[in-house]
């Protein structure tokens, strides 16, 4: 873990990722997974755990149903728009041990969330970070942090379509609702790469501030939000005018998620392992004001809201938990133990 942390801090400035052990009840993530006995009518939430697993959580029962083990660090996870496929990025074991003599590419893995069955593994670039489906179901995009590229995968047959150069240290990304543009946070510089998905090319870069980690885009495609890890701020960009406003949040912000209706952005404040943050900052995107600071577990990293906006879910990297937050009360109502060092998070639509 410490070797991984040291290299990550060197290669992409100050942001902390930690790779350790693994989870509870497990199924192997090698194509030999067992079929879950869970209710087929249930909906699920998934966490990507840097310790080498994916946790599958029942939203009905609010408990972990299973943990799937992988050889490597599972960094980010996303459910497809139709809810039928779950995709995740995996950094191989030798790679996150950082033996540079072994040039091991990362993987994007795809599996069936109901049958708990592996569909496909796709080799991508070095140190894959985030993975996102386009809303139209055409592509899956993966940021390759150490290669300064984005891999474009066909979402139907899982073939590699193209590799697009970006800025330095691409990390979190989101795609516009119309599937026309991807917005990639470049952690190694102060920019967001705007990728035109019609021509599969970087169209421009937007300067946003120090150490951008992840992005979010409103449904109308007019407002971009970006967490600025080094500035402890959320950048809010008017894409028409280019104006950038900044709202102070907690220490070391990691992921951001815009809730249904585009009213609020929820920022997970991670901090560092030595000085972990433990909050979610709720920002009103119209008034550009913080409306709530919600106490969480240690090192909040991943964040997502339920489609009905009733709940927010946040992963806590340094205590291996998931918080369930009631959005009407702006408070944690349940804490669930998940796999080791939970990072990314995604919910069924």
C-alpha positions as CSV (number, residue, x, y, z in Angstrom):
1,X,0.0,0.0,0.0
2,X,2.7,2.5,0.9
3,X,4.7,1.8,-2.3
4,X,1.5,2.4,-4.3
5,X,0.7,5.6,-2.3
6,X,4.3,6.9,-2.7
7,X,4.3,6.5,-6.5
8,X,0.8,7.8,-6.9
9,X,1.6,11.0,-5.0
10,X,4.7,11.5,-7.1
11,X,3.1,10.9,-10.4
12,X,-0.1,12.9,-9.8
13,X,0.8,15.5,-7.2
14,X,-1.0,15.1,-3.9
15,X,-4.0,12.9,-4.3
16,X,-4.0,9.7,-2.1
17,X,-5.0,6.2,-3.2
18,X,-4.3,3.3,-0.9
19,X,-4.1,-0.4,-1.9
20,X,-4.5,-3.1,0.8
21,X,-6.1,-6.4,1.7
22,X,-9.6,-7.7,0.7
23,X,-13.1,-8.3,1.9
24,X,-15.5,-10.6,3.6
25,X,-17.6,-13.4,1.9
26,X,-16.1,-13.7,-1.6
27,X,-16.6,-15.1,-5.0
28,X,-13.7,-15.2,-7.4
29,X,-13.6,-12.5,-10.2
30,X,-12.1,-14.9,-12.7
31,X,-15.1,-16.0,-14.7
32,X,-15.9,-18.7,-12.1
33,X,-18.2,-16.7,-9.9
34,X,-21.2,-18.3,-8.3
35,X,-24.7,-17.2,-9.0
36,X,-26.1,-15.1,-6.2
37,X,-29.2,-16.2,-4.4
38,X,-30.4,-12.6,-4.1
39,X,-33.9,-11.4,-5.1
40,X,-34.0,-10.7,-8.8
41,X,-36.3,-7.8,-8.1
42,X,-33.8,-6.1,-5.9
43,X,-31.6,-3.2,-7.0
44,X,-28.0,-3.0,-6.1
45,X,-25.2,-0.6,-5.2
46,X,-21.6,-1.5,-5.9
47,X,-18.3,-0.3,-4.4
48,X,-14.9,-0.7,-6.0
49,X,-12.5,-1.6,-3.2
50,X,-8.7,-0.9,-3.6
51,X,-8.0,-4.0,-1.5
52,X,-9.0,-6.2,-4.4
53,X,-12.7,-6.7,-4.4
54,X,-16.1,-5.4,-5.5
55,X,-18.9,-5.2,-2.9
56,X,-22.5,-5.8,-4.0
57,X,-25.0,-4.2,-1.7
58,X,-28.8,-4.8,-1.6
59,X,-30.7,-1.5,-1.6
60,X,-33.8,-3.3,-0.2
61,X,-31.9,-4.9,2.6
62,X,-29.2,-2.3,3.0
63,X,-26.5,-5.0,3.5
64,X,-23.6,-6.5,1.5
65,X,-24.7,-9.6,-0.4
66,X,-21.3,-10.6,-1.6
67,X,-17.7,-9.5,-2.3
68,X,-16.0,-10.5,-5.5
69,X,-12.2,-11.0,-5.3
70,X,-9.8,-9.8,-7.9
71,X,-6.0,-9.9,-8.4
72,X,-5.3,-6.2,-8.2
73,X,-6.8,-3.0,-7.0
74,X,-10.4,-2.3,-8.1
75,X,-10.4,1.5,-8.4
76,X,-13.7,2.6,-10.0
77,X,-17.0,1.1,-10.9
78,X,-20.0,2.0,-13.1
79,X,-23.4,0.5,-13.8
80,X,-24.6,0.7,-17.4
81,X,-27.5,3.0,-18.2
82,X,-29.9,0.0,-18.7
83,X,-28.7,-1.5,-15.4
84,X,-27.7,-4.8,-17.1
85,X,-23.9,-4.6,-17.0
86,X,-21.4,-3.5,-14.3
87,X,-17.9,-2.3,-15.4
88,X,-14.9,-1.7,-13.2
89,X,-11.2,-0.8,-13.6
90,X,-8.6,-3.1,-12.2
91,X,-4.9,-2.3,-11.6
92,X,-3.0,-5.6,-11.7
93,X,-1.1,-6.8,-8.7
94,X,2.4,-6.3,-10.1
95,X,1.4,-2.9,-11.4
96,X,0.2,-1.5,-8.1
97,X,3.4,-3.0,-6.6
98,X,5.1,-0.7,-9.1
99,X,7.7,-3.0,-10.5
100,X,8.4,-0.9,-13.6
101,X,10.3,-3.7,-15.3
102,X,6.9,-5.4,-15.7
103,X,4.9,-3.3,-18.1
104,X,1.4,-4.7,-17.1
105,X,-1.6,-3.1,-18.7
106,X,-4.7,-2.5,-16.6
107,X,-8.1,-4.1,-17.2
108,X,-11.6,-3.1,-17.7
109,X,-13.9,-5.9,-16.4
110,X,-17.6,-6.3,-17.3
111,X,-20.0,-8.6,-15.4
112,X,-23.7,-9.4,-15.1
113,X,-24.9,-7.9,-11.8
114,X,-27.9,-10.4,-11.5
115,X,-26.1,-13.6,-12.4
116,X,-22.8,-12.5,-10.8
117,X,-21.1,-13.8,-13.9
118,X,-18.1,-12.4,-15.7
119,X,-18.9,-11.2,-19.3
120,X,-15.5,-9.9,-20.5
121,X,-12.1,-8.6,-19.6
122,X,-10.5,-5.9,-21.8
123,X,-6.9,-4.8,-21.6
124,X,-6.6,-1.0,-21.4
125,X,-3.7,1.3,-20.6
126,X,-1.4,1.7,-17.6
127,X,-3.1,2.5,-14.3
128,X,-6.7,2.7,-15.4
129,X,-8.7,5.1,-13.1
130,X,-12.4,5.8,-13.9
131,X,-14.8,4.0,-16.2
132,X,-18.0,5.5,-17.6
133,X,-20.7,4.4,-20.1
134,X,-22.2,6.8,-22.6
135,X,-25.9,7.3,-22.1
136,X,-26.7,6.1,-25.6
137,X,-25.1,2.7,-24.9
138,X,-22.5,3.1,-27.6
139,X,-19.2,3.4,-25.8
140,X,-17.4,2.8,-22.5
141,X,-14.6,5.2,-21.7
142,X,-11.6,4.4,-19.4
143,X,-9.0,7.0,-18.2
144,X,-5.4,5.6,-18.3
145,X,-3.7,7.7,-15.6
146,X,-0.1,6.9,-16.4
147,X,-0.5,6.9,-20.2
148,X,-2.3,10.3,-20.4
149,X,-5.0,8.7,-22.6
150,X,-8.6,7.5,-22.6
151,X,-9.5,4.1,-24.0
152,X,-12.8,3.9,-26.0
153,X,-14.5,0.5,-25.9
154,X,-17.5,-0.6,-27.9
155,X,-20.2,-1.2,-25.3
156,X,-21.9,-4.0,-27.3
157,X,-19.0,-6.3,-28.3
158,X,-16.3,-4.9,-25.9
159,X,-13.8,-4.3,-28.7
160,X,-11.3,-1.5,-28.4
161,X,-12.3,1.4,-30.7
162,X,-9.7,4.0,-30.1
163,X,-7.2,5.5,-27.7
164,X,-7.5,9.3,-27.3
165,X,-4.6,11.5,-25.9
166,X,-5.6,13.8,-23.0
167,X,-3.8,16.1,-20.5
168,X,-1.4,14.8,-17.9
169,X,-2.8,12.3,-15.3
170,X,-6.4,11.8,-16.5
171,X,-8.5,10.6,-13.7
172,X,-12.3,11.1,-13.1
173,X,-14.6,11.8,-16.0
174,X,-18.3,12.2,-16.8
175,X,-20.2,12.2,-20.1
176,X,-22.9,14.6,-21.2
177,X,-26.4,13.3,-21.2
178,X,-26.6,13.6,-25.0
179,X,-23.4,11.4,-25.2
180,X,-21.6,14.1,-27.3
181,X,-18.8,15.1,-24.9
182,X,-16.7,13.6,-22.1
183,X,-15.1,15.8,-19.5
184,X,-11.9,14.4,-18.1
185,X,-10.1,15.8,-15.0
186,X,-6.3,15.9,-15.5
187,X,-4.8,15.5,-12.1
188,X,-1.3,16.2,-13.3
189,X,-2.2,19.7,-14.5
190,X,-4.9,22.3,-13.9
191,X,-7.2,21.3,-16.8
192,X,-10.2,19.3,-17.9
193,X,-10.0,17.7,-21.3
194,X,-13.1,18.0,-23.4
195,X,-13.4,15.0,-25.7
196,X,-15.7,15.1,-28.7
197,X,-17.3,11.7,-28.9
198,X,-18.5,12.2,-32.4
199,X,-15.0,12.3,-33.8
200,X,-13.2,10.7,-30.8
201,X,-10.8,13.4,-30.3
202,X,-9.8,16.0,-27.6
203,X,-11.5,19.2,-28.7
204,X,-10.0,21.6,-26.1
205,X,-8.8,22.0,-22.5
206,X,-10.5,24.1,-19.8
207,X,-8.3,25.6,-17.0
208,X,-10.1,25.0,-13.7
209,X,-7.6,25.0,-10.8
210,X,-5.0,22.9,-8.9
211,X,-5.3,19.1,-9.0
212,X,-8.7,18.4,-10.6
213,X,-9.8,15.0,-9.5
214,X,-13.3,14.2,-10.9
215,X,-16.0,16.0,-12.9
216,X,-19.7,16.2,-13.1
217,X,-22.0,17.7,-15.8
218,X,-25.6,18.9,-15.5
219,X,-28.3,17.2,-17.5
220,X,-28.6,20.3,-19.8
221,X,-24.9,20.2,-20.5
222,X,-24.4,23.8,-19.4
223,X,-22.6,23.5,-16.1
224,X,-19.4,21.5,-15.4
225,X,-18.3,20.8,-11.8
226,X,-14.8,19.8,-10.9
227,X,-13.2,18.9,-7.5
228,X,-9.9,20.7,-6.9
229,X,-8.0,18.6,-4.4
230,X,-5.2,21.0,-3.7
231,X,-7.5,24.0,-3.4
232,X,-10.1,22.3,-1.2
233,X,-12.7,23.6,-3.5
234,X,-15.4,22.8,-6.1
235,X,-15.0,24.6,-9.4
236,X,-18.3,25.4,-11.1
237,X,-17.8,26.2,-14.8
238,X,-20.3,28.0,-17.0
239,X,-19.5,26.2,-20.3
240,X,-21.1,29.0,-22.4
241,X,-19.2,31.9,-20.9
242,X,-16.2,30.1,-19.6
243,X,-16.6,31.7,-16.2
244,X,-15.2,29.6,-13.3
245,X,-16.6,30.0,-9.8
246,X,-15.1,28.3,-6.8
247,X,-16.8,27.1,-3.7
248,X,-14.8,26.1,-0.6
249,X,-15.5,22.5,0.5
250,X,-13.7,20.1,3.0
251,X,-10.1,19.1,2.9
252,X,-8.9,17.0,0.0
253,X,-12.1,16.6,-2.0
254,X,-12.2,13.5,-4.2
255,X,-15.4,12.6,-6.1
256,X,-18.4,14.8,-6.9
257,X,-21.9,13.8,-7.9
258,X,-24.8,15.9,-9.2
259,X,-28.1,14.7,-7.9
260,X,-31.3,14.3,-10.0
261,X,-32.7,17.7,-11.0
262,X,-29.3,19.3,-11.0
263,X,-29.9,21.4,-7.9
264,X,-27.2,20.0,-5.7
265,X,-23.6,18.7,-6.1
266,X,-22.4,16.4,-3.4
267,X,-18.6,16.5,-2.8
268,X,-16.8,13.7,-0.9
269,X,-13.9,15.1,1.2
270,X,-11.2,12.5,1.6
271,X,-8.2,14.3,3.1
272,X,-5.2,12.0,3.6
273,X,-4.5,8.8,5.5
274,X,-2.6,10.8,8.2
275,X,-5.2,13.5,8.3
276,X,-8.5,12.1,6.9
277,X,-11.5,14.2,6.2
278,X,-14.9,12.9,7.2
279,X,-17.6,14.8,5.4
280,X,-19.8,15.3,2.4
281,X,-20.3,19.0,1.3
282,X,-23.7,19.7,-0.3
283,X,-23.4,22.6,-2.7
284,X,-26.4,24.5,-4.3
285,X,-25.5,25.0,-7.9
286,X,-27.8,28.0,-8.4
287,X,-26.8,30.0,-5.4
288,X,-23.2,28.7,-5.4
289,X,-23.4,28.2,-1.6
290,X,-22.7,25.3,0.7
291,X,-26.1,24.3,2.2
292,X,-24.9,21.4,4.4
293,X,-21.8,19.7,5.7
294,X,-22.6,16.0,6.5
295,X,-20.5,14.1,9.0
296,X,-19.3,10.8,7.5
297,X,-16.7,8.1,8.1
298,X,-13.0,8.6,7.6
299,X,-11.7,9.5,4.2
300,X,-14.9,9.9,2.2
301,X,-14.1,9.3,-1.5
302,X,-16.9,7.9,-3.7
303,X,-20.3,9.5,-3.7
304,X,-23.6,8.9,-5.5
305,X,-27.3,9.8,-5.0
306,X,-30.3,7.5,-5.5
307,X,-32.4,8.3,-8.6
308,X,-35.2,9.6,-6.5
309,X,-32.8,11.9,-4.6
310,X,-33.9,10.5,-1.2
311,X,-30.5,9.1,-0.3
312,X,-26.8,9.8,-0.8
313,X,-24.2,6.9,-0.5
314,X,-20.6,7.6,0.3
315,X,-17.6,5.3,0.6
316,X,-15.1,5.9,3.4
317,X,-11.6,4.7,2.4
318,X,-10.0,4.6,5.8
319,X,-12.6,2.7,7.8
320,X,-13.9,0.4,5.1
321,X,-17.4,1.5,5.3
322,X,-20.3,2.9,3.2
323,X,-22.6,5.6,4.7
324,X,-26.3,5.9,3.8
325,X,-27.3,9.6,4.1
326,X,-30.9,10.8,4.4
327,X,-31.0,13.8,2.1
328,X,-34.0,15.4,3.9
329,X,-32.1,15.4,7.2
330,X,-28.6,15.7,5.8
331,X,-27.3,13.1,8.1
332,X,-26.0,9.5,8.1
333,X,-28.7,7.0,9.0
334,X,-26.8,3.8,8.4
335,X,-23.2,2.6,8.1
336,X,-22.4,-0.6,6.2
337,X,-19.1,-2.5,6.3
338,X,-17.8,-3.2,2.8
339,X,-14.5,-4.4,1.3
340,X,-11.1,-3.1,2.1
341,X,-10.4,0.6,1.1
342,X,-13.6,1.3,-0.8
343,X,-13.1,3.9,-3.5
344,X,-15.5,4.2,-6.5
345,X,-19.3,3.7,-6.2
346,X,-22.2,3.2,-8.5
347,X,-25.9,2.6,-8.2
348,X,-28.5,0.9,-10.5
349,X,-30.7,3.4,-12.4
